[in-house]
Amino acid sequence: MSEKEKKCKWYFADQPNGQEVGPNNAMEQSFKNHPYASLVRESIQNSLDAILDKSEPVVVKFSFMEMQGADYPEFFELQHHIQGCLDYFPNNHNAKVTYEPMLELFGSDGYQDHLGFIRVSDYNTKGMKYEEGNTDSPFYAFVRSAGVTVKDNSSAGGSFGFGKAAYYLLSPINAIIVSTCTDDYQKCFEGAASLCTHTYKGAKKMGFGFYDDHNGKPITDESDIPIKFRRAEPGTDINILGFDLNDTEEAVREMVEAVLRNFWMAIYNGRLVVKINDDIEIRKDNISELMEQYFEDDDDSSRKAGYYNPRPYFDAVRLAGTSGKYLFFEDNLSLLGHVCLYVFKKKGAIDKIAYMRSLQMIVYSKRHKTNHGMYGVFYCDSEKGNELLRNMENPAHDEWKSNNWRVNGKIFGTGRIALQEMDTFITECLSNAFALKDKQAINIKGLEEFLYIPTSYEDDDDFETESQTGDTTGDYSDDGTSMTTDIADGDDNPTITNSPAPPSTGHVMVNKTTTATNTTGGNLRSGHGDTVRKTKTKGVQKPGNASDDRTEDDSGEKGLFASPVSIPYRTFSQHEDGGIYHYVVLHPEEEIENVRLHFFAVGEENDEELQIAESNIGNISGNIIRDVHLTEGRLRLRVRFTDNMKHSIKLSAEELYEI
């Protein structure tokens, strides 16, 4: 027994006669593309969630260390459990790909003598409390569970409990050791390894095991914790075992860039200091210098996810209000609360906006559908807004999508409305930022028949078959733009073609049944025009603005909540089986469970309803197709109208759901 190792050894419980764990880890898919960036994001956001003294910055340190294999012989017994994974799944390709390289590492002389590891330490944090049998304790949630998260506030970064996959992913042997000290100086220590169901000394073992001296339970007596892993002050050390120290230089650079990309706002505002391997310290008074050193250009033309250039967004915040190039907007929205938009006007910029909430970590960045020449930063710092946005994040915390927020398996509709509120705020701010003085617009009737302005969109292979006829039905240029028109009938004059139709955008009316009454008024704006329509019959009250507050009354009267969103779509028509069929290809940006589609023919004076005779999906009711489930990406409709004529179609829709 090694004195340095104390009495610690591996404990893998016997596998019961139940579901077994195979050699796969689905959660790694969220982090494997950017392992160092994922580690930086997950570890720092966990530390910011556990701040002890808010008047001082949180300090996070990444250290590259090593331990002697001879000092920890019981730890190296893990290799026999890894061999057991191969023995239990002898013909499984994933098992061979995963566990054979691990055994090779344990078999190397250098690995036995110098086991490298990354230590992630934080300071000015609360540490992770542990109470045996209490599943609400943070240490239990992090070390001893999957899919469990324990956070103190609505701005907390994690909401799925899967972020620990980022730590295991960087360990070539899927093992970590955690040592923590709470703000009342409770100490707790335990190692963990994530394998699969396996055999060990003739017994079938579970895939997850623990390294301690307490028969698979955390050590809480400091004298029993190996000296190398003891914490002296409040905070937590997470040790990622098996790191190849030859990769240190590469890892350091990627970590620095990841810190600057993801946490520049928190560092600039004095909430965070990051240290890397005793050589680099990123803090408020030197972040500008480091930003210029690592990102020399102030343009962000990157298309690769996770590798955006943070420099122009940092400048947008740092220089806000210093000149007419750097603008600042703020507002208090009904759902999201206090929000801000920083705008950096720059000729040739790609109109890209970075999004973050009160954690001050970049969630994602994306191009805006404008061509002003700017970079922007959207920031929501209200408690209620953070709760809404956090619910719409995925496990990797790099997107906000309403279909990430589900209750009882159904999309919770408030998320979509909150995102629409955010988009409206951004659009209005950009309109003000780039408004022309004394701007006038002249509308010339019929001009659209002679001018065609395409918009960029993704390739749509739904038009390939029709384009083979030789008619103009969707040829795509290099920039992704396209033109579509009706397919010429064989009896039509082949020398005359119809004017190409530009791509359309349909507006979706989002309707939610609630036990609420409208406290602010009630006109419903139509989904395909700007005319305000009042309800003509008694029934459900329809509010005119999704951001209006709602209060539930004593009687529990039902109310209808509507809010428009945009869905790009394209249309074409052709003769089939003696009739004229219209094809509508929709491109929903996210899943919508229950939709009603309304069809209109575009007229010179006004739009007219089109009565539907046949549809390949949903149920028909007049000019409406009901019970349509839209999946993210693309949906193709085949529709025949009762008048059996070709039309220029305008589409609106309503999403229906109860909350």
N, C-alpha and C positions, 0 to 999 in steps of 0.2 A: 504494500500500500504506500502511495506517495504522500508525503507530508503536505506538499503543495496542493495536491488534489483533494485533500481531506478524505472524506468517505464517499465522495460523489461517484455515482455510476449510472448506467442507463437502465431505465425501467420501461419496458413495452408490455402492456397488459395483454393477457390471453384474448384471442379473437373469439367472440361468442358465435353461435350458429345463427348469424344474421348477415346483413349486407356487408360485403367486403369492399375494400378500397383498392382500385386498380392503379397501375403505374401511369396515371395521368393527373394533371393539375390544370383544370380549366381556368382558374383565376390568374395563372401566370400569363395568359394571353393578354391581359390588360396592361402588363408591365414589361414584357420581354423585349419590345422594340427599343426602349430607352431605359435600360436597367439602372444606370447611375442617376439619370434625371428622375426616375421613379423613386429611387431611394431618397434623394434630396427632397422631393415633394412630400413624400409620405412622412419622413422623419421630422422635417421642420414644421409641417402643419400639425403633427401630433404635439410637438413642443409648444407651439403657439397656443394650442388649445388648453394647455396645462400651466399657463403663466402664474407665477407665485406673487410677484410684486409688479403691478402694472405701471409703476413709475420708473421701472428699470427695464432695459431690453432683455429678451430671452437670448441666451448664448447657446449655439449649437456647434459642436466640434466633431469633425471627422478625422480620426487618427488611423494610421496604418501600422499594425503591430504584429508580433509573432509570439508563439509559445513553444516550448520544447516538448516533443512527443513523449520523451522519457519521463517527464514530470506529470503527465496526465494519461497513464496507461489505460485507465478505465474509459476515458473518453474515446480512445482509439478502438475500443471494443465495438464501436459503431460499425466498423467495416464488416463484421460478421453478420450484423443485421442487414446490411446492404447486400451481402452475398445471399442471404435468405430471401431477398426480394427476387433475385434471379432464379433461385431454386424453386420458388413457388410459381413463377411465371416463366418457365424455361423456353417456351416458344413464342413469347410475346415480344413483338418488335419494339414497342415503346419501353419495355423493361430493359432490353439490351441497350438501347440508345441512351437511356437515363442512367442506369446503374453500373454498366461496365466501365465508363470513364471514371466514376467515383472510386471503384476498386483499384484502378490503375494509379490514381492519386495516392491512395493509402499504401500502395505497393512501392512507391518511389522512396528512395533514401532521404531526399531533401524534405519530403513531406513529414517524415517521422521526426526529423531533427528540427525543422523550422516550419511550424504550422502557422501560416499567415492569417490575419483576420482584420476586418475593419471594425473599429469601435465608433459608434455614434453616441455621443454624450450630450446631454443638455443641462443647463444651469439656469437658476431663477425659475424653476418649474416645481410643481407639487410632488413629483414622483408618482409611482403607481401603488396605491394602497392594495393590500390583500387581506381578505378575511375568509377563512376556510368555510366553504358551503355557500358563500354569498356570490351569486352570479352577477351582481351589479358592481363588483369591485373591479377597478381598471386592470390590475395585474391578471386577474382571471380572464378578462375579456381579451387581453392581448396575447398571453402565453398559452392559455389552456382552452381556448375555444375557437371556433370558426364561424364567421357570420354574425358575431356579437360585437356591438360597439357601446361604449359608455362615455358620453360627453356631457359636459356641464352646461352648455349654452347653445343657442340656436346658430351661432356663427361658427361652431365647430366644423373642422374640415371633413372628418370622416362620418359617414352615415350608413355604411354597409358592414364594417368590421372585416373587410378583406384586404386592407392595405398592408397587412403584415406579409403578404405574398411578395412585396417588393424587397423585403429583407431576405427571405428564403431564396429568391431568384438569384441573388448575388453570391450565395454560398454554393460552391461546387459540390458540397456534401449535404445540402439542405438542412443545415443545423445552425442554430443561434444560441447564445447565452445571454440572459437578461439579469441585470442587477440593478436594484432601485433603492432609493432612500426617500421617504416621504418627508413632508414639511414638519412632521412631529417625530422624525428620525426613526421610523419603523424601517427595518431593513428586510429585503426579500430577494431571493436568488433562485434561479432555475434555468436549466438548458432545455432545449426542445429540438426534435428532429422530425421532419415530415417525409415519410417514406410511403410504403404501400403495405397491404397485408403481406406477411412474409412468415418464414419459419426460422426458428432460432432454438438450437439444442433440442430438436425434435418436437417443439411445440409451435402451434400456429399463433402468430402475434398480430396485434393491431398495427396500423400504419403510422400512428403518431406516438412518439415516446418522449420521456422526460429524463433529464440528467440532474440528479440531486442525491441526497443521502437520507431521504425521508419516504422511501418506498413509493416514489412517483408523486410526491407532494412538495411544494416549494419549501425552501429553507428560510426560516425567519430568525434564526439565531446567528448573529454576525460572526461568532467564533467558529461556526461550521462552514462559513463561506470561504472558498479559496481566496487567499490574499490578493492575487492578481485581479480579482473581479469584485473587490469590495468598494462600495461608495462611501465617501467621507462626508458629503454634503447633499442636500436635497436635489433630486434629479434622477435621471435614469441613464444607464449604459446598456446599449444593445450591441452585442458582439456578433459579427457575421463571420462564421468560421470557414476556413479553407481558401481564403483569397490568395491568389498568386501575386506575391509582392513585386514580381517583375513588371506587373501592369500598373504600378503605382503612378507613374508619371502621366500615363493616359487617363487614369481614373481622376487624378487631381484636376486636370484641365477640364474634363467633362463636368465634374462637380462644380467648379467655379462658374462655368458657363450656365449650368442648370440653376445655380443660385441666382445669378444675374437675370436669367430669363424669367424666373418664377417668383422671386421674392424681392425685387428691387423696390417696390412700394413700401413694404414693411421695413426694409433696411433704411430707405431714405427718410422715413418718418420716425426712425429711432426705436422701433419696436423689436428689432432683431440684429444680432451680430453673429456672423458665421466664421468659424476658424477651420482651416483645412491643413492637417498634418504639420502644425507649428510653423508653417512657412507663409501662409496666406491668411489674412484677416480682412473680412469684408464688413465695413461698418458705415455709419452715416457720413462721416467726414472724408471717406476715400472712395465711395461708390462711384462718384462721377469720374474720377481718374481711372478706376478699373473698368468702368463701362466703355470708356473711350479706348482703353488698351485692348480689351477683348473683342469689341465690336467697333471697328474703325469707321464704318459707313453709317450714315443716319437714314438709310433707306431699308425697308423690309420687303424684299422681293422673293423671299423664300416661300416655297410651296410644300415643303416636307413638314408634316405635322411634328410638333415638338421641337423644331429647330428655327423658330422665328427669331428675328433680330429685335431685341428689346429696346435698342437705343432710341428710335424715334418716339416710342411711347413714354419712355423715361423722360425725354426732353419735353414732351407735351405736358407732363405733370410738373417737372422741375421748373420750367420757364413759363408756366401758366400766368397770364396777365401781364407779362413783361413787354409785350408788343402786340400788334395786330395779327401776328402770325400764330400766337399762342392764346387760345380762347378757353374760357371756363364757363360752364352752364351748370345749374343745379335746380332741383324742383322737389316737391313733396308729392308723390303719387299715391293714389288711393290704396293700391295693393302693396307696392314695393316700398313705400315710404320715401325717405330721403335718398336721392340719387344724384350723381354728378356725371358730367361728360367733359373731358379735356380734349381739345382739338388743336392739332398742329397742322397749319396750312403749309403745304409744300408742293411745289410744282412737280408733276410727274409721279406723285405718290399714288398708291393703288387703292386708296380709300379703305383701309383695313382698320378694324377696331379690336382692341383687347378688352376682355371682360373680367371683372373681379368683384368680390364682395368683401365684407369687413375683415376677413382673415388676411386680406391684402396679398393674396397669392393669385397669380394669373390662372384663370380656369381654362380659357381658350381664346383664340383670336381668329377672326374671319373677315373676309372682304364684305363691304357694304355694297348694296346695289345702286351705287352712284358713281359719278366720275368727276368729283370736285377737285381732287388733289389734296389729300389730307391723311393723317393718322389720328386715331382717337383712342381714348381710354374711358370705358364705362365702369362706374364704381358705385355699388350700393352698400351703404354702411348702416342701414336701419335694422333693428332686431327682427321686425316682422318680414322685411324683404329678404333678409338672410335665411330665415326659416323656409320661405317659399323656394328660393333658389337652391338651397341645399337639398331639398327634397327632389329636385330635378337633375341632380348630378348623378353620373354613373359611378361604378366602383373606382375607376381611375381618376375621378374628379377633374375631367378635362372636357366636359360639355354640359350644357343646360338643355334638356329636351323634356317636353311635357309628358311624353310616354315613359319616362323613367320614374314618374311619380304615379304609383298605382295603389289603389285601395281595394282589397278583396279581388285582385286580379284585373280591375278595370282602371283605365286612365282617369286620374283625378283632374277634372276640368279646370280648376283654378290655376293650375300651372300654365296652361295655354294662354289664359287671359293675362297672367302676369307677364309672360314673354311678349305678348302683343302690346301691353302697356309700355314695356321697355323699348320695343321697336318704335312705337309712336313718339316717345320722348326723344329718342335719338334722331329720328327723321325731322322732327320740329326744330331741334337744336341745329342740325346741319342746314336746314332751310334758312334759319336766321343767320348762321355763320357765313353762308355764301349767297345771301340775297343780293340782287342787283338794285341799285337805287333807281326810282322812277321806272320800274319795270312795267312794260305793257305787253299784252298778248293780243294778237289778231288772229281770229279764227276764220279760215276760208273754207266754206262748205265744198266738199268734194275733193279737197286737196289730197286726202288720203288715198284716192284712187291713182294718183300719179307718183306719190312718194312712198317709199318703203324703208323704214329704219329697223333693221334687225336687232335682236337682242341676243346676248351670249347665253347659250344653254348647253346642256350635255347632249351627247349623241343620242339619237332616238332611232333604234333599228326598226320601229314599227312602220316606217315609211319606205324601207328598202324594196319591198315587193312591188309597191306601186311605182316607184321611180324607174323600174325596169321597163315600163311601158313607153318611156321617152318623154312623158309629160313632166312639168316642174312640180314635184310633190315633196321635196325635202332634201335637196342636195346640200351638203354641209361644207362650209369653208374651213380653213385651218383654225380659225378662232372659235369654232363651235357654233356659229350662227347658221340659221337655216331659213328657207322659205317653203311654205306649203300652199297648195291650192287644190281645187277639185280635180279629180281624175277625169280626163276628157272621155266622153262616151264615143263609141265607134261611129255613131250617126252624126256627131257634132262636126263642125267645120275644122279640119285638122290644122288650118293655118291661123286659127284664132285661139288664144289661150286666155284664161281668166286672170285678173290681177292677183298677184300673190298676196296672201293674208299674213299679217305679222303675228307672232306668237301672242297668245292671250293670257291674261291672268284672271282667274275667277276668285271671287270673294266668298269666303265661307262664313255663314252665320252660326256662331257657337251658342247653342241653347242649353241651359241647365235648369232643371226643375228643382226648386228649393222651397223650403218652408220659410218664405221671406216675402216681404212687401217692398215696393220701390219707394225709397225715401227721397228721391231727387227728381222725379218726373218720369215721363215715359213715352217718348217717340222711338220707333225702331227704324234705323236707317237701313234701306234695302241693300241687298248684297250685290246688286249689279248696276247701281247708279247712285246719284247723290240726292235723290228726292227723298224728303222726309215723309214717311207715311204713318198715319195714326191708325190705331186699331179701330175697326168699324163695328165690331160686335163684342158683346160681353165675353169674358173668358179670362185667359191668363194675361196678367200685366206684363208688358214688354218694355224694358228700359232701353234708352237710346244710347247709353255709354257704358262700356264694360267696366269702367273705373268707378262708377257711382257706388256709394256705400249701400249695403243692404242690411236691414235689421229684421230679425224674426219677430212676428207678432204673436199675440197670445193665442189666436185662433189657429195658427199654423197654416194660413192660407198659402196655396201653392203659387209660385211665381216662375216666369220664364226669363232666363238670363241669356242675352245674345251679344255676340261680339264677332266682328269680321276678321278673317285672316285671308291671306292670298295663296292660291294654288295655281301654279303655271299649267297651261294645257295647250294642246294643238288639235286641230280638227281637219278632216278631209272627208269627202263623200264619193260614192261610186254606185253604179248600177249593179245589182245582184238579184237574180231570180225574179226579174220583172219589177223590182222595186228599187228605191233609192235609199241607201243606208249611209248614215253618218258615223264616222269613227272619231271618238274623242279620247285622246291619250292624256291622262292626268299625271302629274309628277308631284305627289304629296311629299313634303319634307319630313313628315313623321306619320306614324300610324294614327288613324282616326277610326274608331270602332263602329259608329252608327251615323250614317250621313244620308240626307235627302238632297238629291240633285234637281235643280230647276233649269229648264231649257227655254231659251228665248231666241227669236229670229231678230237680227239687227235690221232695223228699218231706217228710212231717211229721217222721219220725224220722231218716232219712238220705237221701242222694242215690243214685240208681240210674243205672247206665250205660244209655245209649240206643243201640240197635243201628241203624246207618245203612243204609238201602236205596238211597238215591240222593243225589247231590250234584252241583252244577254246576261244581265245581272239585276238583282233587286226586284222590287215589286212596283208596278206602274199605277199611277193615280193622276190622270190628266196630264199636266206638263211636268210631273214630278216622278222621279225614280226613288223609291224609299228602300230602307234596309240595306244600304251599301256599306261594305267594310273596305276602307281604303288602307292599303299597306304602304309603308314607306318606300319611296322610289318611283314606281310607275304602275298605273292601272289603265287598261284599254277597254273602252266601252264601244259596243256596237248597237246603234239606235236607229229605228225607223219611225218617222213621224206620219201622222194620219193623212196629211196632204200630199205625201209622196213627191215632195219637191226638194231641190237643193237649197240650202240656206247658209248664210254666214251666222254662225252660232255664238251666242253669249251664254255663259254658264254661271250660275250661282248655286250655293249649297248651304245646308244647315246641318250642324252636328248636334245630335240629341244624346243627352245623358242625364242621369239623376245623381244628385249628391245629397 
